[in-house]
Every structure is written in structure tokens, then in C-alpha cells.
Amino acid sequence: MYVPKHYAVTDQGKMLDFMKKNSFGILFSHTGAEPMASHLPFIIDESVDEYGRIIGHMAKANPQWGYADGQQVMVVFHGPHTYVSPTWYQEDNVVPTWNYVAVHATGIFKASENPAGLEEAVERLTHQHEAGQPQPWQPDFSTDYTKEMLKHIVAFEIEITSLQGKWKINQNHPERRRRRVAERLKELSGDMNLQVAELIDADLNA
């Protein structure tokens, strides 16, 4: 990822926190002949290794895991993003741009068909996303149905070896322009616009 210095984020904790809050990402790998990508939910476990690990599972019918096993892969975590019109700056000699936040995590992919590993991956991912439900659903690994479903997935872990963060929120512009962009985004409303406006405000007030 191309990251000019004014957009670069190197705080590991900040990047891991972003990954946890935006845990549906894209797994990229290569077959040797062509690139492959899968859109997946992930678990971020920062309790192990230097940078932590990414845990998940995918359909066994998905050929990506076979090619990726033991190889270097990249997972892209993307956050709020929005278009910025040059009219918002209220000045001359400006151009359109796009504000966005992203983290690229690189690491070694290790697949597993071990039943215990499959159950752990499913249970942790389920708990992560069911925690906010009024009556959280829990998998029952003793049923024939669940045992059959587990036969159709593969668990994996990615030991993270590097993290790259980019917060592109108009840092290359003077404060007055950035405040105008944030105000305009608030006027437009919408989740994406409001989230980007909050990021600009937080950066200006840091």
C-alpha cells in the first residue's frame, strides 16, 4: 500500500483496535498463476506473537486455502470512506479526493482440518458476533447437523509479521480546510460521512 508519511499510522495498538472494530476483511493470496481473494469475518488475537494472529475459517470447497497454506498472505481491513468535493474547501487550486482508513496485515497462513481447531474457530467467531444479541446463539457441537457442517469448512490462523496503516483524512491540507470538510460531511449525514468527520475531528484535536 502506498502510504505518504502524513497518512501513515505506525501505532500497533491503534491498528489492532481498528482491525477488531472492522473485522470483516479481504484475504489475498496467490496461486502462482493468478491472485485470489476471499471476503471473510476474522478474529484478531493480540495475545500471541509480536503482532498477534488472525483466526478464521472458510468453505473447504474454496480452493484458496490449499494454495495459501504455508504461504505469505495479506488481509485488508477497510473502514469508513467517502468522497471529498473540492468545493468544500472554498478555495482555488484544489482537486477532488477520497478519504479512507485501511490496515494491511501480512503474515503466514496455516490451515487446519483438526476438529478441535474447527470448533474453536467457529465458537470464537460466533461469540464475537453474538455477544451483542439479546439472547446470544451458541453452537452445539454434539449434534449430527453441526458435525456434518464442520466437515465442509477449514480453520486457519495467520501469524502476523507486519502491519501497515493508512489514515487518509486530509492531513495534507491546512486545518481550516479540514474543518470545512468535517462540517460538510456532518451536514450530509450518513454513517460513512459521520465516521470520517469524527476521524478528522479527533485528529485535529489530538
Backbone as CSV, one residue per row, in Angstrom:
resi,resn,N_x,N_y,N_z,CA_x,CA_y,CA_z,C_x,C_y,C_z
1,MET,0.854,-1.177,0.000,0.000,0.000,0.000,0.895,1.233,0.000
2,TYR,0.601,2.161,-0.878,1.341,3.419,-0.935,0.867,4.297,0.214
3,VAL,1.798,4.688,1.088,1.429,5.467,2.271,2.361,6.673,2.422
4,PRO,1.986,7.843,1.895,2.760,9.060,2.161,2.872,9.280,3.666
5,LYS,3.953,9.886,4.115,4.236,9.962,5.548,3.147,10.654,6.355
6,HIS,2.451,11.642,5.752,1.425,12.329,6.532,0.164,11.492,6.719
7,TYR,0.045,10.364,6.016,-1.101,9.476,6.194,-0.742,8.233,7.012
8,ALA,0.516,8.022,7.286,0.966,6.776,7.908,0.599,6.697,9.389
9,VAL,0.134,5.520,9.792,-0.111,5.208,11.192,0.774,4.027,11.556
10,THR,1.583,4.190,12.593,2.519,3.123,12.990,2.212,2.572,14.378
11,ASP,1.226,3.139,15.052,0.853,2.684,16.388,0.192,1.306,16.278
12,GLN,0.876,0.272,16.754,0.376,-1.091,16.625,-0.963,-1.288,17.325
13,GLY,-1.093,-0.735,18.518,-2.350,-0.858,19.254,-3.508,-0.240,18.510
14,LYS,-3.279,0.910,17.896,-4.323,1.598,17.143,-4.751,0.769,15.937
15,MET,-3.784,0.149,15.258,-4.106,-0.660,14.090,-4.868,-1.927,14.484
16,LEU,-4.428,-2.602,15.556,-5.111,-3.813,16.003,-6.531,-3.501,16.463
17,ASP,-6.698,-2.387,17.145,-8.036,-1.977,17.584,-8.939,-1.713,16.380
18,PHE,-8.381,-1.071,15.352,-9.139,-0.816,14.124,-9.545,-2.136,13.470
19,MET,-8.622,-3.098,13.429,-8.907,-4.395,12.822,-10.037,-5.113,13.554
20,LYS,-10.057,-5.024,14.875,-11.112,-5.665,15.655,-12.464,-5.005,15.411
21,LYS,-12.466,-3.696,15.254,-13.712,-2.978,15.030,-14.212,-3.112,13.589
22,ASN,-13.317,-3.463,12.680,-13.654,-3.621,11.256,-13.190,-5.006,10.804
23,SER,-13.733,-6.036,11.469,-13.170,-7.385,11.348,-13.617,-8.167,10.120
24,PHE,-14.466,-7.589,9.285,-14.813,-8.247,8.022,-13.878,-7.685,6.956
25,GLY,-12.960,-8.516,6.482,-11.936,-8.028,5.555,-11.794,-8.903,4.324
26,ILE,-10.697,-8.719,3.621,-10.430,-9.468,2.387,-9.088,-10.169,2.513
27,LEU,-9.087,-11.483,2.331,-7.874,-12.288,2.353,-7.335,-12.418,0.933
28,PHE,-6.097,-11.952,0.739,-5.454,-12.034,-0.564,-4.292,-13.022,-0.518
29,SER,-4.231,-13.866,-1.548,-3.103,-14.787,-1.685,-2.862,-15.003,-3.176
30,HIS,-1.982,-15.963,-3.496,-1.636,-16.175,-4.898,-1.516,-17.653,-5.194
31,THR,-1.965,-18.061,-6.346,-1.859,-19.461,-6.755,-0.525,-19.740,-7.427
32,GLY,0.201,-18.706,-7.762,1.409,-18.848,-8.563,1.139,-18.413,-9.987
33,ALA,-0.129,-18.449,-10.377,-0.513,-18.034,-11.725,-1.431,-16.821,-11.698
34,GLU,-2.224,-16.725,-10.629,-3.164,-15.617,-10.542,-3.485,-15.311,-9.079
35,PRO,-3.904,-14.084,-8.789,-4.263,-13.735,-7.413,-5.620,-14.317,-7.037
36,MET,-5.813,-14.478,-5.715,-7.094,-14.958,-5.200,-7.507,-14.057,-4.044
37,ALA,-8.811,-13.915,-3.824,-9.312,-13.086,-2.727,-10.604,-13.683,-2.188
38,SER,-10.754,-13.645,-0.855,-11.980,-14.098,-0.208,-12.419,-13.055,0.808
39,HIS,-13.711,-12.782,0.849,-14.291,-11.836,1.808,-14.748,-12.638,3.020
40,LEU,-14.138,-12.348,4.190,-14.359,-13.186,5.362,-14.405,-12.378,6.655
41,PRO,-15.103,-12.901,7.676,-15.005,-12.310,9.012,-13.785,-12.906,9.715
42,PHE,-13.126,-12.114,10.540,-11.903,-12.567,11.204,-11.957,-12.295,12.703
43,ILE,-11.156,-13.036,13.444,-10.893,-12.791,14.857,-9.463,-12.276,14.956
44,ILE,-9.253,-11.227,15.735,-7.914,-10.704,15.960,-7.490,-11.088,17.368
45,ASP,-6.472,-11.927,17.474,-5.960,-12.379,18.767,-4.591,-11.746,18.982
46,GLU,-4.550,-10.708,19.803,-3.290,-9.998,20.024,-2.535,-10.512,21.238
47,SER,-2.978,-11.643,21.801,-2.333,-12.193,22.993,-1.138,-13.069,22.660
48,VAL,-0.917,-13.351,21.382,0.191,-14.222,20.980,1.067,-13.543,19.933
49,ASP,2.325,-13.940,19.881,3.288,-13.448,18.899,3.485,-11.935,19.024
50,GLU,4.386,-11.413,18.220,4.722,-9.995,18.322,3.573,-9.090,17.890
51,TYR,2.923,-9.435,16.775,1.845,-8.608,16.251,0.459,-9.222,16.454
52,GLY,0.408,-10.446,16.954,-0.862,-11.127,17.101,-1.155,-12.066,15.942
53,ARG,-2.338,-12.645,15.970,-2.752,-13.580,14.922,-4.160,-13.259,14.450
54,ILE,-4.419,-13.653,13.209,-5.751,-13.552,12.625,-6.304,-14.965,12.526
55,ILE,-7.500,-15.173,13.044,-8.113,-16.501,13.080,-9.425,-16.472,12.314
56,GLY,-9.712,-17.558,11.613,-10.971,-17.623,10.881,-11.210,-18.996,10.293
57,HIS,-12.221,-19.086,9.449,-12.477,-20.320,8.721,-13.119,-19.976,7.384
58,MET,-13.039,-20.909,6.469,-13.641,-20.720,5.147,-14.179,-22.052,4.643
59,ALA,-14.957,-21.992,3.583,-15.512,-23.216,2.999,-14.389,-24.109,2.481
60,LYS,-14.486,-25.394,2.759,-13.478,-26.338,2.268,-13.478,-26.370,0.738
61,ALA,-14.622,-26.048,0.134,-14.715,-26.038,-1.326,-13.977,-24.846,-1.937
62,ASN,-13.639,-23.861,-1.117,-12.882,-22.696,-1.587,-11.431,-23.124,-1.807
63,PRO,-10.913,-23.090,-3.030,-9.550,-23.572,-3.288,-8.451,-22.691,-2.708
64,GLN,-8.806,-21.499,-2.220,-7.762,-20.581,-1.769,-6.927,-21.147,-0.627
65,TRP,-7.563,-21.817,0.326,-6.824,-22.287,1.494,-5.729,-23.287,1.123
66,GLY,-5.982,-24.110,0.124,-4.976,-25.089,-0.302,-3.739,-24.437,-0.886
67,TYR,-3.945,-23.401,-1.694,-2.817,-22.663,-2.266,-2.097,-21.834,-1.209
68,ALA,-2.869,-21.282,-0.260,-2.294,-20.347,0.707,-1.561,-21.031,1.852
69,ASP,-1.870,-22.298,2.122,-1.309,-22.973,3.288,0.222,-22.918,3.292
70,GLY,0.775,-22.336,4.365,2.226,-22.221,4.498,2.836,-21.049,3.768
71,GLN,1.997,-20.254,3.087,2.493,-19.147,2.274,2.186,-17.793,2.934
72,GLN,2.866,-16.772,2.431,2.595,-15.417,2.894,1.308,-14.903,2.254
73,VAL,0.451,-14.306,3.071,-0.817,-13.761,2.585,-0.981,-12.348,3.137
74,MET,-2.004,-11.670,2.656,-2.336,-10.339,3.166,-3.833,-10.265,3.419
75,VAL,-4.183,-9.650,4.560,-5.585,-9.384,4.856,-5.765,-7.871,4.902
76,VAL,-6.732,-7.380,4.157,-7.022,-5.939,4.105,-8.269,-5.666,4.940
77,PHE,-8.111,-4.787,5.918,-9.222,-4.344,6.753,-9.541,-2.906,6.358
78,HIS,-10.762,-2.683,5.928,-11.126,-1.355,5.430,-12.210,-0.744,6.305
79,GLY,-12.098,0.552,6.538,-13.033,1.249,7.400,-13.858,2.267,6.645
80,PRO,-14.293,3.317,7.327,-15.127,4.330,6.678,-14.378,5.053,5.570
81,HIS,-15.119,5.439,4.535,-14.514,6.145,3.404,-15.571,7.032,2.759
82,THR,-15.135,8.089,2.122,-16.096,8.985,1.475,-15.408,9.913,0.484
83,TYR,-16.158,10.373,-0.473,-15.691,11.342,-1.466,-15.609,12.729,-0.843
84,VAL,-14.602,13.495,-1.259,-14.440,14.881,-0.814,-14.438,15.793,-2.038
85,SER,-15.420,16.677,-2.110,-15.521,17.610,-3.239,-14.588,18.804,-3.034
86,PRO,-13.918,19.276,-4.084,-13.058,20.456,-3.948,-13.831,21.718,-3.576
87,THR,-15.157,21.706,-3.827,-15.955,22.891,-3.483,-16.034,23.101,-1.968
88,TRP,-15.817,22.037,-1.202,-15.930,22.151,0.247,-14.810,22.986,0.868
89,TYR,-13.678,23.051,0.175,-12.546,23.811,0.719,-12.791,25.322,0.647
90,GLN,-13.656,25.720,-0.300,-13.976,27.144,-0.516,-12.726,27.949,-0.875
91,GLU,-11.862,27.329,-1.652,-10.621,27.970,-2.092,-10.289,27.499,-3.500
92,ASP,-9.388,28.213,-4.156,-8.955,27.847,-5.503,-7.798,26.842,-5.438
93,ASN,-7.494,26.303,-6.620,-6.351,25.392,-6.783,-6.458,24.166,-5.879
94,VAL,-7.610,23.524,-5.932,-7.841,22.293,-5.179,-8.481,21.259,-6.107
95,VAL,-8.403,20.004,-5.717,-8.930,18.916,-6.558,-9.742,17.941,-5.692
96,PRO,-10.559,17.103,-6.344,-11.319,16.100,-5.584,-10.377,15.060,-4.961
97,THR,-10.858,14.381,-3.940,-10.093,13.277,-3.349,-11.047,12.315,-2.662
98,TRP,-10.495,11.278,-2.082,-11.284,10.297,-1.354,-10.624,10.072,-0.009
99,ASN,-11.370,10.228,1.059,-10.850,9.962,2.396,-11.184,8.530,2.796
100,TYR,-10.236,7.854,3.448,-10.484,6.475,3.871,-9.472,6.041,4.918
101,VAL,-9.793,4.929,5.558,-8.909,4.327,6.559,-8.759,2.847,6.220
102,ALA,-7.535,2.338,6.300,-7.295,0.928,5.990,-6.064,0.417,6.727
103,VAL,-6.074,-0.879,7.016,-4.907,-1.552,7.576,-4.641,-2.806,6.755
104,HIS,-3.382,-2.998,6.381,-2.960,-4.213,5.687,-2.152,-5.063,6.664
105,ALA,-2.577,-6.298,6.876,-1.865,-7.229,7.752,-1.271,-8.347,6.902
106,THR,0.036,-8.527,6.992,0.732,-9.573,6.238,1.199,-10.654,7.201
107,GLY,1.127,-11.915,6.768,1.570,-12.993,7.642,1.546,-14.339,6.953
108,ILE,1.858,-15.374,7.722,1.922,-16.737,7.197,0.616,-17.471,7.510
109,PHE,0.021,-18.018,6.484,-1.280,-18.701,6.566,-1.070,-20.181,6.888
110,LYS,-1.782,-20.660,7.900,-1.709,-22.074,8.268,-3.126,-22.629,8.377
111,ALA,-3.451,-23.583,7.524,-4.788,-24.183,7.514,-4.839,-25.382,8.445
112,SER,-6.053,-25.702,8.932,-6.232,-26.853,9.810,-7.604,-27.473,9.605
113,GLU,-7.625,-28.795,9.487,-8.879,-29.542,9.422,-9.116,-30.299,10.726
114,ASN,-8.284,-30.026,11.731,-8.420,-30.672,13.035,-9.759,-30.291,13.663
115,PRO,-10.565,-31.271,14.099,-11.893,-30.964,14.663,-11.854,-29.958,15.811
116,ALA,-10.872,-30.087,16.696,-10.789,-29.163,17.831,-10.517,-27.744,17.356
117,GLY,-9.647,-27.619,16.349,-9.349,-26.297,15.795,-10.550,-25.689,15.097
118,LEU,-11.314,-26.540,14.407,-12.516,-26.061,13.729,-13.545,-25.558,14.737
119,GLU,-13.750,-26.334,15.790,-14.725,-25.940,16.810,-14.319,-24.634,17.488
120,GLU,-13.018,-24.500,17.780,-12.553,-23.281,18.444,-12.768,-22.059,17.558
121,ALA,-12.432,-22.182,16.269,-12.589,-21.060,15.347,-14.054,-20.652,15.236
122,VAL,-14.934,-21.629,15.100,-16.368,-21.347,14.975,-16.909,-20.745,16.269
123,GLU,-16.515,-21.326,17.405,-17.020,-20.846,18.687,-16.578,-19.416,18.969
124,ARG,-15.308,-19.097,18.699,-14.802,-17.753,18.970,-15.438,-16.718,18.047
125,LEU,-15.595,-17.086,16.787,-16.200,-16.147,15.843,-17.679,-15.919,16.179
126,THR,-18.361,-16.999,16.567,-19.767,-16.882,16.943,-19.925,-15.993,18.172
127,HIS,-19.083,-16.231,19.172,-19.153,-15.436,20.398,-18.894,-13.962,20.098
128,GLN,-17.944,-13.696,19.219,-17.595,-12.315,18.875,-18.796,-11.556,18.309
129,HIS,-19.581,-12.223,17.486,-20.673,-11.526,16.802,-22.040,-11.723,17.451
130,GLU,-22.156,-12.684,18.352,-23.423,-12.900,19.042,-23.481,-12.179,20.387
131,ALA,-22.331,-11.679,20.845,-22.251,-11.086,22.185,-23.260,-9.964,22.395
132,GLY,-23.560,-9.216,21.343,-24.478,-8.083,21.472,-25.944,-8.435,21.290
133,GLN,-26.243,-9.708,21.025,-27.630,-10.112,20.811,-28.362,-10.289,22.145
134,PRO,-29.671,-10.026,22.183,-30.441,-10.190,23.432,-30.330,-11.604,24.000
135,GLN,-30.369,-12.592,23.111,-30.200,-13.989,23.514,-29.158,-14.633,22.594
136,PRO,-27.881,-14.499,22.935,-26.803,-14.985,22.065,-26.958,-16.465,21.702
137,TRP,-26.798,-16.726,20.414,-26.854,-18.107,19.918,-25.514,-18.783,20.174
138,GLN,-25.557,-20.047,20.555,-24.334,-20.809,20.805,-24.327,-22.067,19.936
139,PRO,-23.194,-22.391,19.301,-23.138,-23.630,18.522,-23.132,-24.848,19.439
140,ASP,-23.797,-25.898,19.015,-23.825,-27.167,19.754,-23.084,-28.204,18.915
141,PHE,-21.847,-28.477,19.308,-21.015,-29.363,18.508,-21.343,-30.847,18.703
142,SER,-22.337,-31.147,19.525,-22.702,-32.552,19.752,-23.740,-33.057,18.759
143,THR,-24.374,-32.151,18.005,-25.445,-32.575,17.097,-24.881,-33.100,15.780
144,ASP,-25.622,-33.990,15.156,-25.202,-34.548,13.865,-25.118,-33.445,12.808
145,TYR,-26.072,-32.503,12.901,-26.089,-31.408,11.918,-24.801,-30.593,11.989
146,THR,-24.414,-30.199,13.204,-23.203,-29.391,13.366,-21.970,-30.177,12.955
147,LYS,-21.898,-31.438,13.320,-20.749,-32.272,12.936,-20.629,-32.350,11.417
148,GLU,-21.769,-32.434,10.743,-21.757,-32.505,9.284,-21.313,-31.165,8.689
149,MET,-21.795,-30.067,9.266,-21.408,-28.735,8.781,-19.907,-28.498,8.932
150,LEU,-19.327,-28.966,10.026,-17.893,-28.771,10.267,-17.036,-29.472,9.217
151,LYS,-17.594,-30.520,8.614,-16.852,-31.243,7.582,-16.651,-30.397,6.321
152,HIS,-17.411,-29.316,6.204,-17.382,-28.508,4.993,-16.601,-27.195,5.150
153,ILE,-15.882,-27.052,6.259,-15.081,-25.841,6.451,-13.647,-26.203,6.846
154,VAL,-12.775,-25.229,6.704,-11.365,-25.350,7.094,-11.040,-24.152,7.982
155,ALA,-10.408,-24.415,9.114,-9.979,-23.337,10.001,-8.586,-22.860,9.579
156,PHE,-8.259,-21.641,9.967,-6.902,-21.155,9.656,-6.461,-20.121,10.684
157,GLU,-5.144,-19.973,10.775,-4.516,-18.929,11.567,-3.489,-18.228,10.693
158,ILE,-3.362,-16.940,10.873,-2.339,-16.172,10.163,-1.481,-15.484,11.211
159,GLU,-0.240,-15.904,11.318,0.687,-15.252,12.235,1.140,-13.942,11.582
160,ILE,0.714,-12.829,12.153,1.006,-11.528,11.547,2.501,-11.208,11.660
161,THR,3.095,-10.856,10.547,4.515,-10.487,10.541,4.730,-8.995,10.307
162,SER,3.727,-8.310,9.782,3.839,-6.862,9.612,2.455,-6.235,9.492
163,LEU,2.359,-4.976,9.933,1.126,-4.201,9.843,1.426,-2.868,9.184
164,GLN,0.513,-2.430,8.336,0.663,-1.146,7.651,-0.666,-0.403,7.725
165,GLY,-0.656,0.786,8.317,-1.888,1.540,8.487,-1.882,2.846,7.726
166,LYS,-3.049,3.184,7.175,-3.192,4.438,6.434,-4.486,5.124,6.841
167,TRP,-4.356,6.320,7.413,-5.493,7.161,7.767,-5.441,8.373,6.837
168,LYS,-6.171,8.321,5.722,-6.136,9.403,4.731,-7.326,10.320,4.991
169,ILE,-7.109,11.336,5.807,-8.204,12.223,6.220,-7.769,13.688,6.071
170,ASN,-7.289,14.007,4.885,-6.956,15.386,4.511,-5.797,16.009,5.303
171,GLN,-4.880,15.183,5.831,-3.766,15.735,6.606,-2.833,16.604,5.772
172,ASN,-2.920,16.485,4.445,-2.063,17.293,3.562,-2.654,18.680,3.308
173,HIS,-3.763,19.005,3.987,-4.397,20.313,3.838,-4.305,21.100,5.145
174,PRO,-4.387,22.426,5.073,-4.389,23.252,6.292,-5.607,22.935,7.162
175,GLU,-5.492,23.282,8.433,-6.556,22.989,9.391,-7.894,23.580,8.966
176,ARG,-7.915,24.799,8.411,-9.179,25.439,8.043,-9.938,24.614,7.003
177,ARG,-9.199,24.057,6.053,-9.845,23.242,5.026,-10.383,21.946,5.622
178,ARG,-9.619,21.340,6.500,-10.026,20.077,7.108,-11.305,20.266,7.934
179,ARG,-11.394,21.401,8.622,-12.592,21.665,9.421,-13.811,21.871,8.512
180,ARG,-13.590,22.494,7.362,-14.690,22.684,6.410,-15.173,21.339,5.868
181,VAL,-14.227,20.438,5.605,-14.592,19.106,5.118,-15.397,18.372,6.183
182,ALA,-14.931,18.411,7.420,-15.637,17.726,8.502,-17.047,18.285,8.678
183,GLU,-17.185,19.594,8.617,-18.508,20.205,8.778,-19.449,19.818,7.651
184,ARG,-18.923,19.785,6.432,-19.758,19.411,5.288,-20.212,17.959,5.389
185,LEU,-19.320,17.093,5.836,-19.677,15.687,5.990,-20.766,15.515,7.041
186,LYS,-20.696,16.294,8.109,-21.740,16.242,9.140,-23.078,16.714,8.579
187,GLU,-23.035,17.728,7.710,-24.264,18.231,7.094,-24.888,17.176,6.189
188,LEU,-24.046,16.436,5.473,-24.540,15.404,4.558,-25.118,14.222,5.319
189,SER,-24.615,14.000,6.539,-25.041,12.895,7.389,-24.701,11.546,6.726
190,GLY,-25.287,10.466,7.217,-24.939,9.135,6.733,-23.786,8.582,7.562
191,ASP,-23.815,7.284,7.862,-22.829,6.675,8.744,-21.392,6.901,8.285
192,MET,-21.132,6.638,7.015,-19.767,6.774,6.498,-19.266,8.206,6.658
193,ASN,-20.085,9.169,6.231,-19.678,10.574,6.314,-19.423,10.999,7.757
194,LEU,-20.298,10.599,8.662,-20.149,10.983,10.063,-18.911,10.338,10.691
195,GLN,-18.618,9.106,10.324,-17.441,8.431,10.862,-16.156,9.108,10.385
196,VAL,-16.118,9.488,9.105,-14.931,10.174,8.588,-14.793,11.546,9.248
197,ALA,-15.908,12.245,9.433,-15.874,13.552,10.106,-15.333,13.409,11.522
198,GLU,-15.744,12.359,12.227,-15.258,12.120,13.585,-13.755,11.857,13.591
199,LEU,-13.267,11.134,12.584,-11.834,10.850,12.491,-11.047,12.147,12.264
200,ILE,-11.571,13.026,11.413,-10.907,14.315,11.153,-10.878,15.137,12.431
201,ASP,-12.020,15.226,13.117,-12.096,15.999,14.351,-11.128,15.448,15.396
202,ALA,-11.102,14.139,15.537,-10.226,13.512,16.536,-8.760,13.801,16.237
203,ASP,-8.410,13.765,14.954,-7.019,14.021,14.566,-6.651,15.480,14.811
204,LEU,-7.572,16.385,14.525,-7.318,17.818,14.730,-7.204,18.153,16.216
205,ASN,-7.931,17.424,17.047,-7.940,17.725,18.478,-6.921,16.901,19.272
206,ALA,-6.184,16.047,18.575,-5.214,15.178,19.267,-4.065,16.010,19.847
